[in-house]
Structure formats: structure tokens, C-alpha cells
Amino acid sequence: TICEGLKREIVSRGIQGSKVFVAPNGVDPESFAPLNVDVNLAHTLGVDGGPVFAFIGSLFNYEGVEDLLDVTPGFVQRFPTARVLIVGGGERQAHVESKISKLALPQIIYRAQVPHAEVGRYYSVAHCMVYPRRRNRLTETVTPLKPLEAMAMKKAVIASDVGGHRELIRHDVTGLLYEAEDPGALLEAMARIASENTLPERLSDAGRRYVLSERTWSRTAAEEIQAYR
């Protein structure tokens, strides 16, 4: 199985623990290598002034993107040059678009689903990726792939402290964790990235090193070979 959370679930159903192996999700470090900023896209989006906090992914309720939007007014009041970039579509798209419309903040930039080949360009303009997942059985048990991809690309990462994130991210080492569904905690984590000059680089360097040493597909293959042996 792909993570310790699912291993615990399997064992709880009566499967002998010694028969369950974890071969975690990984990334191809060449496909998700650090990118130079796409200056043209940054200018087109209007995000070439201050730090850019981004969510790129599907808009499901459990992803908590609306929680990120809720803290944005207070955040940009403190950091007027910062931008919040949201890229993606899905079941909550209409709700997200409605909330953005009501907030009417120039600091929020939204793009619906973009061609897969263009996604890297949007990652390139982000300074920090935000994953505000809400607590439920899925998010507490399963590890997501997106934070690993972001760390591989040397992006600072902020994530809620649901179980799937805790398994991937060491707080204040490879990213910042905050209490899930706590707007004040999310706001303060974003404020740290915006105000502590050396923090984003320290986190992004450590995140990239972690992925290269622990979360490549070749490392996962080694775990699978051991299971078969």
C-alpha cells in the first residue's frame, strides 16, 4: 500500500502487519525539476510584484480552497503586494468562483483548468504552494501526491496537519504545518513565509533533498522488490 495511514487501516481489518508493505507514492525528479520563473506569464497574471501563494489542483470540498480564500482579505491587508493564485476546476468550481467574485480583491487570480502542458508555467510563478485540506477519513488516512511534486520543484509548502500531510512533511523542516480548518493558523503560516526572508529557501531546499532521497519512483521500486523477496 502507498502510506502508513492505509497500512494501519488494513491491519485494523485483520490482516497480519508483517504481510503489509508500504511502497509510497513518488515523483520523477527530472519531470518535476525546479523551473525558472516564466516572466511572461507572471506579467500576464499580474503576479510579478510580491510573493505568490498558489493552489494548483482539483477543487474538491476536502481540499479546502475556500478556507484559503477566507483568510486572503486579512492576509493581503498585512502584505498588500502578495498574491493568491488558484488554478483548477472541479465540483467546487462554482462555489470558488462565487467567493472570489464576492471578495473582489485584485490580489486573487483564478484560472480554471489549464492544459496539462501549461501547468509547469503556473508552478514557476509561485513562491509557496498551499494545501489547506480539511479533516475527513480520506485526508487523515491517505497521502496526496501534489505536495511531493511541489517539494521536488523546490517550492516552499504550507499544509494543514491532517494525517496524510503529516506523513509527508516535517514541520519547519520541509514545510510548514498548521492546524487544519483554523483560519488564524493558516494566516500566520502564510505570514511567516511572507516576512521571514530566509524561510522559503530553507524549506524548499530541504523539501527537494527529502524527495530526492526518500520519494523517487526508484526508491519505491526498491520497496516493492523487498516485499516480493
C-alpha positions in Angstrom: 0.0 0.0 0.0 1.1 3.6 -0.5 1.3 5.0 3.1 1.4 4.2 6.7 -2.2 5.5 7.2 -3.5 2.9 4.8 -1.3 0.2 6.4 -2.9 0.9 9.7 -6.4 0.7 8.1 -5.5 -2.6 6.5 -4.1 -4.1 9.8 -7.2 -2.9 11.6 -9.3 -5.1 9.3 -7.4 -8.2 10.5 -4.5 -8.5 8.0 -1.3 -9.5 9.7 1.0 -6.5 9.9 4.1 -8.3 8.8 2.4 -9.0 5.5 1.7 -5.4 4.7 4.4 -3.3 3.0 4.5 0.4 2.3 5.7 1.4 -1.2 4.9 5.1 -1.2 4.0 7.4 -4.0 6.9 9.1 -5.5 7.9 11.6 -8.2 10.2 11.6 -11.2 12.8 14.2 -10.2 13.5 15.1 -13.8 9.9 15.7 -14.7 9.4 17.8 -11.6 12.7 19.7 -11.6 13.0 23.4 -10.4 11.9 25.8 -13.1 12.9 29.4 -13.9 10.1 31.9 -13.5 8.0 32.3 -16.6 8.4 36.1 -16.8 5.8 36.5 -19.5 3.1 34.5 -17.6 3.9 36.3 -14.3 3.4 39.7 -16.1 0.2 38.5 -17.8 -1.2 37.3 -14.4 0.0 40.4 -12.6 2.0 38.4 -10.1 5.4 39.8 -10.7 5.4 42.1 -7.7 5.3 40.2 -4.4 5.2 36.6 -3.0 2.7 34.3 -4.8 0.8 31.7 -2.7 -0.7 29.2 -5.0 -3.1 26.2 -5.1 -2.9 24.1 -8.2 -5.2 21.1 -8.3 -8.8 19.8 -8.3 -11.4 21.8 -6.4 -13.0 19.2 -4.2 -14.6 20.2 -0.9 -12.0 18.4 1.2 -9.2 20.4 -0.5 -10.3 23.4 1.5 -9.6 26.1 -1.2 -12.4 28.2 0.1 -10.6 28.3 3.5 -7.6 29.8 1.8 -9.9 32.4 0.2 -11.4 33.2 3.6 -8.0 34.3 5.1 -6.9 36.2 2.0 -8.5 39.6 2.9 -6.7 39.7 6.2 -3.5 38.4 4.7 -3.3 41.0 1.8 -4.2 43.7 4.3 -0.9 42.9 6.0 1.0 42.1 2.8 -0.5 44.2 0.0 2.0 43.1 -2.6 1.3 39.4 -2.1 -0.9 37.4 -4.5 -3.1 34.3 -4.2 -3.2 32.2 -7.3 -5.7 29.4 -7.7 -5.6 27.1 -10.7 -8.0 24.2 -11.3 -11.6 23.1 -11.7 -13.9 20.5 -10.2 -17.0 20.1 -8.1 -16.5 23.2 -6.1 -15.6 25.4 -9.0 -18.8 27.4 -9.0 -18.5 28.0 -5.2 -14.9 29.1 -5.6 -15.7 31.5 -8.4 -18.6 32.9 -6.5 -16.5 33.5 -3.4 -13.8 35.2 -5.5 -16.3 37.4 -7.1 -17.8 38.5 -3.8 -14.3 39.2 -2.3 -13.5 41.3 -5.4 -9.8 41.5 -4.4 -7.2 42.3 -7.2 -4.7 40.2 -5.3 -6.7 36.9 -6.1 -6.0 35.4 -9.5 -8.1 32.5 -10.7 -7.7 30.3 -13.7 -9.9 27.3 -14.4 -8.4 24.1 -15.7 -5.4 24.7 -17.9 -3.8 22.3 -20.4 -1.5 19.8 -18.7 1.4 21.0 -20.7 0.9 24.5 -19.2 0.8 23.5 -15.5 4.6 23.9 -15.1 4.4 27.5 -16.1 2.0 28.2 -13.3 4.2 26.4 -10.8 7.1 28.5 -11.9 5.5 31.8 -10.8 4.6 30.5 -7.3 6.7 31.2 -4.3 4.8 28.9 -2.0 2.2 26.2 -2.5 -0.7 26.0 -0.1 -2.6 22.8 0.7 -5.5 23.6 3.1 -7.0 20.1 3.3 -9.9 19.7 5.7 -10.2 16.8 8.1 -12.1 13.7 7.0 -11.4 10.0 6.7 -9.7 10.3 3.4 -7.3 13.2 4.2 -6.4 11.7 7.6 -5.5 8.3 6.0 -4.2 8.9 2.5 -1.0 10.8 1.4 -1.5 13.2 -1.5 0.9 13.5 -4.4 0.8 17.2 -5.1 2.9 18.3 -2.1 5.7 15.9 -3.2 5.6 17.3 -6.7 5.8 20.9 -5.3 8.8 20.0 -3.0 10.6 18.3 -5.9 10.2 21.6 -7.8 11.8 23.5 -4.8 8.6 25.2 -3.7 8.0 26.1 -0.1 5.0 24.3 1.1 2.2 25.1 3.7 -0.2 22.3 4.5 -2.9 21.6 7.1 -1.9 19.0 9.7 -4.2 16.2 8.5 -2.6 12.7 8.7 -1.8 12.4 5.1 0.2 15.7 5.2 2.0 14.8 8.5 3.3 11.7 6.9 5.0 13.7 4.1 6.0 17.0 5.7 8.2 17.7 8.7 7.0 21.0 10.3 9.5 23.8 10.0 11.9 21.5 8.2 10.5 20.5 4.8 7.4 22.7 5.1 5.0 24.4 7.5 2.1 22.5 9.0 -0.8 24.4 10.6 -3.9 23.2 12.5 -6.5 22.1 9.9 -9.5 24.3 9.5 -8.0 27.0 11.7 -8.0 30.3 9.7 -5.8 32.1 12.1 -3.2 29.3 12.0 -3.2 29.4 8.2 -2.8 33.1 8.1 0.1 33.0 10.4 1.9 30.3 8.4 1.5 32.4 5.3 2.7 35.5 7.2 5.9 33.6 8.2 6.6 32.8 4.5 6.0 36.4 3.5 8.0 38.0 6.3 10.9 35.7 7.1 13.3 36.2 4.3 15.4 33.0 4.6 12.5 30.7 5.5 11.1 29.9 2.0 14.6 29.0 0.6 15.4 26.9 3.7 12.1 24.9 3.4 12.3 24.5 -0.3 15.9 23.2 -0.2 15.1 20.7 2.5 11.9 19.6 0.6 13.8 18.9 -2.6 16.5 17.0 -0.7 13.8 14.9 1.0 12.1 14.0 -2.2 15.4 13.1 -3.9 16.4 10.8 -1.1 13.1 9.3 0.0 10.4 9.7 -2.6 11.6 8.9 -6.0 10.0 6.1 -8.1 13.3 4.2 -8.0 13.1 4.2 -4.2 9.5 3.0 -4.3 10.6 0.2 -6.7 13.2 -0.9 -4.2 10.5 -1.2 -1.5 8.4 -3.3 -3.8 11.3 -5.6 -4.6 11.9 -6.1 -0.9 8.2 -7.0 -0.4 8.3 -9.6 -3.2 11.5 -11.1 -1.7 
